[in-house]
Amino acid sequence: MDFKVGFIGLGNMGSPMAKNILKESASLQVWDISEKQCQDFVTEGVTVARNVAEMAEQSDIIFLSLPGPKEVKEIVTGENGLVTFGKPNQYIIDLSTIDPSTSKEMALFAKNKGITYIDIPISGGVPRAAEGTLSLMVGGTEEEVEGILPYLQAMSSNIYYIGQRGGGSAIKLINNFMGSSQMFITAEAILMADHLNIPFETFYDVISTSNGSNRILTAKMPKIKNNDIEPGFTVDLTLKDLELVIQLCKDKGIANFSATLVQQWFRIAQLRGYGKKDISSIINLVREVEPVKK
């Protein structure tokens, strides 16, 4: 069955994911708060919804790729939102990175109208989004998504079933906490190499084949080498995720010293004007704070 599919949120990640879903659906409809983001899809014959309500009325499955909990709540529960204008047996598939509590709240709110909301956050970055090789973390069971599996497979080469609402969001925050921490540790390590007159190329060659290697270093190597800080994944979004991690730890009574430390550094980066730049721009910040003495 070819479902009528909607996709909301055509940012750096949303746009390539929607294009991969287009390969599976002849009836894709898109919407973004920015009309400019929709133009690439218009040239491919995709319908642009006039608003969220129209998409809710016309779609069987609606994918969300939104910045955070506030935007998800507005789109799902708002007066002109998906549930208000939605219908029983609809799916809302939330690819956004949000907190587990919000995911559970959205699932319950949607269930009251017979709509299935599932948190299925993604990981892998823009290149893997374009390739359709992302990792998906399903806040539900394999049986719950069996009917829509081809659309998930269009975006992903790795699908993991966490088994419960909010589970996908929970493990995604853990993943992003680890990734941003690795990025900061990598920045400090590169700063050490700078002060010890070790060129980045040598640093990378050694570390990438030793036990200090990590996927962030490998993925960001071209950007670091060329001092390319255009996003990718922005400092603003990194900070948002770290704040969600810290709140999650507070809610659960979990001590987490690293998240607070790393959050403070990315907050400084934001205040220094790096908010819209790539996460790897944290390297620029630590170099500014402690430059190599001539």
N, C-alpha and C positions, 0 to 999 in steps of 0.2 A: 504493500500500500504506500502510495506517495502522499505523505502528510503535507498539509499546508504549513510551511515553516516560517516563523518570524525571527528576526535577530535584532536585538537592541544593544547599541554600543559599538561603534565602529572606530575604535581607537587603534593604537599600535598593535594590540593583540586581537581585538575584535574583528577588524577588517580582514586579515588573512584567514581567520577561522571561518568567517561568514563565506568567504570565497571558496573554501574547501567544502562547506556544506552545500553550496550552490551546485557542486558536481553531483550531489546526491538528490537534490530536490529541484524539480522543474517549476516550483511555485514558491520560491523564496521571496519574502518581503522584508525590508529593512527599515530601521529608523534610528536616527541619532539626533541629539540636541543641536548638533552642527550640520547645517545643510551641505556644507562643503564636503563633509565626510561621506555623504551619500552619493556624490557625483560619479565616483568610479563605478558604482553599481548600476547607475542609470544607463551608462554606456554599454553595459552587459545585458541590458534588458530586464533588470530586476525592478520590481515595483517598490517605491518608497511610500511607506504609510504616512498619512497626514498627521497622525498622532498615535500615542500609545493605545488609546481606546479603540481606534480602528483596527490596529493589529490584534488586540485581544478578541475582537468580534470575528476576525477572519482567519485566525491561525489555530492549528491543532497543537503545535509545539512552538514555544517561544524561548529562545536562548537569550540570556542576559550576560553582557560583559561590561561591567560598570565599575567605577572607581572605588566604591566603598559601601558600608552599611547604609549611610544616609540615602544615597541614590537608589539602592536596592529597595529600601522601605518605601520611598516615594513612588517608584515605578510599580511595585507590587500592590501596595495597600492604599495608595492615594485615591482621592475622590475620582480622578480620571484614570485610574490605574488598571492593571491587568486583571485583578480579581473582580473589581467592580463591573467590568465589561466582559469578563471571561465567561466560560461555560463549563459544565461538568465534563470530565474525561479529558480535559486539556492537560498539557504538561508545561510547567515552567522549569527550565533547566538553567540554573544559576552558575555561570562559569567564573563569577567574580570572587575576589579574595575578601572575605568578610569574617566576622566572628561566629563561632558555633551557636551562640545564643540567638543571634539574629536569624540564622538559617533555620533553627527550630521554630522560632516565632513565625517566620514566613510560611513554613510548611503547615503549621497549624491553621494559620489564617486562610491559606488557600484550600486546605482540606475541608473547611466549613462550607465551601461552595462546590466540593467535588473535584477540585483541581489538584493535580499532583505537582508539588514543588520539590525539587531535589537539588541540593548543593553538589555541584560537580566542578570544583575549581581545577585549574590547569597549571602546569609548570613546563618550562622549557625555553621560554624566550621567543622573540620575534622570528628568528630564522626557523625554529622548529614549528612555529605556528604556520608559517608559509609552506613548510614541507608537509604538514599534516602528521607530524611525529611527536606531538605533545604527550605528556603524561596527564591522565585524568584521574581524579580521586573522587569516587562516587559515594556520596552520603546516603547510600541505600544498598539494596541487594541486586545481584545480577538479574533476578527475575523481574524486578521493577522496571528495568530499562531494556528488557529484551526486545520490546516492540520498536524502540527508537535506536537500537544499537548501530545500524548503518550510519546514522548521522554522527554518532560519537566516534566511530571508527574513521570517518572522513577527516577528523581532526587529530587523531591519536594513534600511536603505535603501542601505548601502554595504558591499560585501563585497570584500575585497582578498586575493589569493592570494600568499603569500610563498614557497610552494613547498617548504619543508622543515620538519621538526619543530624546534621551538624558535624558528623565524623569527617566528611570531606574537607570542610572548612577548618576543622581542628588540625588535621595533619598538614594542610597547606600552610597554616600559620607556623607550625613547627618547622616545616621545610624552609619557609622564607626567613625565619629567624636564623636558621643555620646558614643560609646563603648570604644574608647581609652581614652576619658576623664574620664569615670567611672573607668577604670583600674587605671589611675593615682590617682584619688581620693581615691580609695580602697587602693592603696599602701601607701598613706599618712595616712590613717586611721589605717592601720596595724602598721605603724611606731609609731603612737601615742600609740596604745595598747602595743607595745613593751616597750616603755619608762614608761608606767604606770603599768608594770608587769602583764599584762593581756595575758594569753596564747592564741595562735591563735585559738585553738579549742573552747575556751570559747567565744572569739570574734566572731567566725563564728556562733556558736549556737545562740547567742543573735541577731546579726545583720541580719542573714538570716531570722529571724521571726519578724523583726521590720522594720520600714519604711526607714531605711538606706540600705535595701537589694537591690541588683541589679543582673541582669543575669550574668554579668561578674564574680562577686564574686562566684556565684553558679557554673558556668561552670569551673572556674579555681581553685576551692577549693582543689581538689586532688593534682594539681601541686603545689599550694602554701604550702599545708600541708607537702608535701614530698620534697620541694625545687627542684622540677623538672622543669628546664627551657629549656628543649629540645622542639623544635617547634612541634606543633601548628602553630599559626599565628605569624610571626616574627616581631621583632622590625623594621627591614628594611622596611617591607611592611606597618607597622603602620605609620612610618615616611613618606613614599611615599604618603599614603592616606591623612595624615594631611597637607602635602604640597599642595596637590590638593585642599583640603578644603579651605586653606588660599588663594590660587590663585582664586578659585571660588568666594570667598567673596570679594576679591579685584575687580574682573571683574564686579561684580554686585553692588559694593558700599555698602556692608553689613559690619557693625562693628562686629568683632568676637574676643573678647579678650581671651577667653578660649582656642581656637584652637592654638593661638600663644604661649601661656604659655605651654600647653601640648606638642606642637611640640618641644619646646626648651628642655624639659626634655628627650624626646625620642631621640633627637639629641645627648644629652650628653650620654645617654645609648649606642647609636651606637658608639660614640667615645671611650667609655670605653670597647668596645669589645663585646657588647651584640647584635650586629646587626642581627646575624643569630639565636639568641635565641628567646624563646617565649616572647610574649608581657608581660606576667606576671613577666618577669625578671626585670621590672621597680621597683619591690619591692626590689630586691637585690641592685639596684642602690641607692634608698633612704636610705636604711640601711647602705650602705657604706658611704654616704655623712654625715649622722647624726647617728652614732652608739650609742647604749645604753652604758652609762657609767657604768663600773664595780664597 
